[in-house]
Amino acid sequence: MSHTALIETLGRQAREASLVLATAETSRKNAALTRLAELLTERVDVILVANERDIAAATAAGLAKPMVERLTLNKKRIAALAESVRQVAALPDPVGQELERTTRPNGLDIRKVSVPIGVVAIIYESRPNVTIECAVLCLKSGNACILRGGKEAFETNTVLAALCSEALAASGLPAHAVQFVPTADRAALLPLLKLDPYIHCIIPRGGEALIRFVAENATIPVIKHFKGVCTIYVDRDADAALAEKIVLNAKTQRPGVCNAAENLFIHQDAAAKLLPKLAHALAEKNVELRADPAALKLLQKEKDLKVVAAGGEDFSTEYLDLIMAVKVVPNLDAAIADINRYGSGHSDAIVTRDEKAAQKFLAGVDSATVYWNASTRFTDGFEFGLGAEIGISTDRLHARGPMGLRELCTYKYIIRGNGQIRE
């Protein structure tokens, strides 16, 4: 079977399954999720054997250690994955919620009701836990999904997707509601991106190159964020200890993720006092600083600091590493303008005791998530109480920020009448 024929078959089966899943009872969807959690626990040895094959292949191919770590599963991680499935089962069903209701003068009862999107394709790299996270969110929200994982985790993803299908079938739901593209060949990707008749939405998760390829080649709506260039702005009225705590967490707690801070902006009135202290704290965590002229002038006086002059692209770069660009700004307005200029619209934070300044920042920064006195690392579906996330969007239509169950729904209008006709 050709790649085009294979993908078309998956799409047709997914569409058929989606029509059944869209009207499935909540209890039946929850039964499938509960059974999946049980299967993850029961088949842990099977999962680990497949994962060991992926790890061996990745190591032999010279994959970087951080990437190998991302695709590695163990009993603890699988147990956590099973628990996350149970948590999604416990969440309210987003389907069938009445969003608005209007009664027209002619008596028409118009209701706006949440419904599943339909068929969602998720294209992702490395991390096999994404297979489960995306499958369960789609299932609970009544969507069928087609999963296209990276070649690095192909064996593990195949096993995990099969468990999803088994859980669906055991609960009387279509097994094809979760399907995994059974080839790692890149030639199968392009037909998937153009399967308009069956797929209603594509969500890419991975590096910027993958996301841009999907966005540029898809004929289907794509929900995406290209990169996470996140900034912490330390205002002139910032508490020093709080600023250090937030900056360190945002940059160093897990630097290789999209909600880690890449930029540190600081008000000129606070720079002389706070910046050296922040720089030393970052240096203790092995963070390389790339400073603008004003910050460089301040920090070159300090001993034992790894500081270099910032280049033209440093403030718009997603490092995903222990590197941070530092800039002294003249005021709050300049900080907001620079974040809107250099940032990626993902997550940005202000550290200040001045509520008026904070409110201006929260209103003026044009990003999907904005914070006052908190780390950008909280931009995450689980942390937002969504149970899990299928991705993070910096788009404006139809979802923005972490996407959970509600964001996997669209709506339709249901109109009740008693014989009304239009004159």
N, C-alpha and C positions, 0 to 999 in steps of 0.2 A: 504494500500500500504506500502510495506517495505521501510526503509530508502534508501536502494540501488536502488530500483525501482524509488522512488521519485527523487533522485539525477540524475539518468540516464535520466528521463523525462525532468528535468530542463536543463540538458546538451544538449540533442537533440534539444530542442526548442531554446536554446540559439544559437547553431550552425546554425540552419536554419535562425534565425533572423540575425545573423552576416553576412551571405552571402548577404542579402538584404541591410543591413545597410552599408556595405562596399562600395557600389556604389550609395548610396543615395546622392542626391543633397545637397549642403551646405544650400540652402534656406530652404529645408524641415527639416534638422536637427536643424537649427536655429529656425524654427517655433515651433518645439517640445520643445526646451529650453524656448522660450518665453512663451509658454502655461504653462509650468511647473512653471515658476516664477509667473504667474498669479494664478495658482492653490494654490501655497503656501500661497499667500495673501488671496485668497478667502476662503480657508479651514483652516485658522489659528485656529479657535475654535475646529475643529475636531482633529487637531494635538495636541493641548494643552490638550484635554481630554485624549487622548491616553498617552501622556507624564506624566500626573498626575498619571495615573495607574502605569506606570513604576516607578515613584518616590516613590509612596506609597509602592510598593512591595520591592523596594530597601531599603527603610528606615526600613521596618518591618524585612528585612533580616539582618539588621545591617551593611549595606554597609557603608564604610567610607565616611565622609562628602565630601572630595575632589572628590571621585568617583561619588557621588550623584550630585555634582555640574557639573561634566562633562557631565552627561546625561540629565541635565535640559535644557529645552527650554522655551523661553518666547516670547512675541510678537516682542521685539526688535531683538532677535536672529534669529527669523524666517524671519523678514524683511531683515536682513543682508544676510541670506541664499538665499532669493529670488534675492537680488541684485548680489550676487556672480554668480548665474545662468545667469543673464543678461550679466555679464561681460564675461563669457565663450562664450556666443552666439556672442559677439562682437569680439572675437579673430579670427585670420585667421584660415581657415580650414587647418589642417596639411596633409590631405590626397591628394594624387595626385601630390605632389611637386616633380619636377625633381631635384634629388640630384647630379647626374653626367651624362655626355653624352660623348660618344666616337664613332668616326667613324673609323672602321677598314680598313686596306688596301684593303680588298676584297669588301668594300662598305657597310658592315653590320653597321646599326645604332643601337648602344646599349645604352639604357637609364636606369638609376637606379632611381626608382620612389617609393615614400613613400606610404605604404598601411597599413591598420589596422592590429594589431596582430591577431584579430579574436574574441575569447571568453576569457574574463579575469574574474577570480574569485577573489573576495576581501573578506578576512576574518579579522574581526576587533572586537574591544571591545567597550563597553560603549557609545561612542559619536555618537548620532543619526545623527548629521550633516554630518558624513562621508558617510552615505547612499546617500545623495544628491550630495555631492562633487564628489564621485567616479562615480555615475551614469551619471552625466552631462559630466565629462571628457571622459568617455568611449563613450557616445553618440556622442559627437562632433568629436571624433577621429575615429568614424565608428566601434567601438567595441561593441559587446554585452557583458553584464556582469551578473554574478551571485553573489549576495551579501549574505554574511553569517555574520550577526551581533551578538553581545553578548546578552545573555538572559536578561541583565539588561535593555536594551532599545528595547526589542522585540516588544511591542505594538506600540511604536512610529515608529520604522523602518518599520513595516508592513504597516502603513498608508502612510509613505513617499514613499515607493517603489510603492505602488498602484497609487499614484499621478504621478509618473514617467511613469508607464505603460499607464495611462489615457492620459497623454500628448503625448506620442508616437502615440497611436491609433488615437487621434484627428488630428494628422498631417500626417496620412497615412503611418506611419512606424510600424513595428511589435511591438506589446505590449510586446512580450517576449524578446525584446532586453535588458530589465532590469527586472531581476527576483530576488526575495528575498526568501531564503530558509525558508519555512514556519514552521520550528520547531527549538526550542532551544536545542533539545536533542543532546548531544555530539556524539551520535552514528551516526549522519548524517554527521559528519565532515570527517571521514576517507574515505567513498566512494567518497566524493567530491575531496579529495586529489589525488585520483587514477583514475580520469575520463579522461584519456589520449585521447580517441577518440574524445572528444568534447571540452575540455578546453585546451587552449594553454599557459596560464600563470597564476600564482597565486601570489597575493600580500597580505601578512599578515601585519596587522597594530595593534599593541598592545604591551603588555609586552614581555620580552625576552622569558619567558616560552612558550607562544603561538607561537612565531615566530620559536623557535627551534623545537617545535612539528610539525609544518607545514613543515619546511625544512627537518626534519628527516623522515617524513612519506610520503611526496608527490612523485609521479612518474612523475610530471609535473614540468617544470621550475618554480623556485620561485625567485622573486625579493624582497630583504629584507635588513634590517639592524637589528642586534640583540640588540644593545644598543647604546646610545650616550654618550661616555666618551670624552667630549670635554675639551680642555685646552686653557687657555689664558697664553701666555708667555710674560712677561714684560722684555724687553731687557735693557741693561745698558744705552742706549741712549733714554729711553722712557720719554715722557712728563708726569709729575706726575699727573696733573689734568686730562689729557686724559686717562691715565691708570686707575685712580679711576673710571671715568665715564664708561669706557668699562667693567671693571671687575664687577662693581655693576650691570650693566644692564644684562650682560651675566649670572650672578649667581642668581640675586634676582628678576628680572622683572617677570619671571614665572619659578620657579625652577623645576616644575614637568613635563617638556617637554624634548624631546631628544636633542634639540639644546642648552640647558642651559649648562653653563660651570661647570664642576665638579672639575677641577684641576686649580691651579694657580702656574705657574713656574716663577721664577724671577732670573735674572742674579745676581751673587754674588757681582758684583761691584755696583749694585743699591739696593741691599737688605737692607742694614743698613738704608738707607735714605727713601726708598719707602715702604718697607714691613710693618713697624709698622703703617704707615698712612693708607695703604690699609686694614690692619687687623682691625683697629678701625672702618673704614667705613663699613666693612662687619659686624662687631659686632653690629653696630647700626641697622643693618637690621636682627639681630638675627641669623647670620650665625655662625655655629660651625666650627672651623678650626682644621684640622688634619695635623700636621706639621712634616716634616722630621727633623732629629737632628739639622741641621744648622738653619732651620727656627724656630724650637722650642727654640733654644738658644737665638735667637733675641727677640722672642715674649714673653718669660717667664718674661722678664724684664718689660713688659708693664702691667699696671693696667687695671682692668675691661675687660680683654680679655678671652674669652672662647676658650682655646687652649688645645688640647690633642696630644699625640704622635701618628704619623701615623703608622698603621700596614702594613703588607706585601701586602695586597690587596687593600689598600685605593686608590692608584693611578690608579687602573683599575676598580673602582667601579662606576656604574651609580647610584647616590644617589637619584635623582629626589626629592630632599629635600634641606633645608637650611643647607647643609653641604658642605665643600670644602676642598680638600686636597692641601697642600701648600708645595712647594719644592724649595730650593735654588740650582741653577745649576751653574757650573763653567763657562760656555760659551754657545754661540749659538749652536754649534755642539752638545753639551750635551742635550740641550733643544730639538733639533730635534730628536735625538736618543731616548730620553725618551718618547716623544710624539708617535713616531712610535712603541715603545715597549709597552707602557701602554694604548694608546688610542684605539678607536674602528674604526678609519678611517672615522669618521663622519664630524666634523667641528672643526677647530683649528685656533687660531689667534695669531699674534705677534703685540705688541705695541712698536713702535720705531720710531725715527726720521731718522734713518740710512737706506737709500734706499738700499744700498748694502746688509745689514743684512736682510732686508725684502725680497729682491729677493731670497736670499739663503734659507730663511725659506719657502717661497711660493713654491720653486722648490723642497725642500728636504722633506717636510712633506707629507707623503703618505696618504692623506685623500681626501674624495670626495669634500669638500669645505675648502678652506684656506683663511684667512683674514689678511689684514694689516690695523691696526688702525680702526677696526670696530668689533662690537659684533657678536658672533656666533649665536645670536638669529635671524639673518637674513636668516638662512638656512630654507627656506620656499618657496613653490611654488608661493604664492601670492606676497611675497616680492621680488622674482626674476623676477616678471613680467610675470609669466606663467599663471596667472588667478587664479589658484588653484593648488593643487597637489594631486596625487593619493597615494603618499608615498615618502619616502626618501630611496634611495638605497646606500649601501656601497659596493655593488657588483661591478665587473668590466665589466660584460657582462649581459645584453646589455645596461643597463642604470646605471648612477652614479649620486648621489646627488638628489635634488628635481625632481620628475617626473611630467611633465605636459603633454600637448597634444602631443608634438613631440615624447616624450619618450614612448607614447602608440602606436607608429607606428613602423613597421619594413619596409622592402622594398622588391621590386622584380625587376627583370630585364625585360625590354620590348625591344625586338629586332625586327627591321624592315629590311626586305631584299627585293631583287628583283630576286630571283631564285638561290641564292648562295647555293652550296652544298659542303660538306667537302670531299676533295680528299684523 
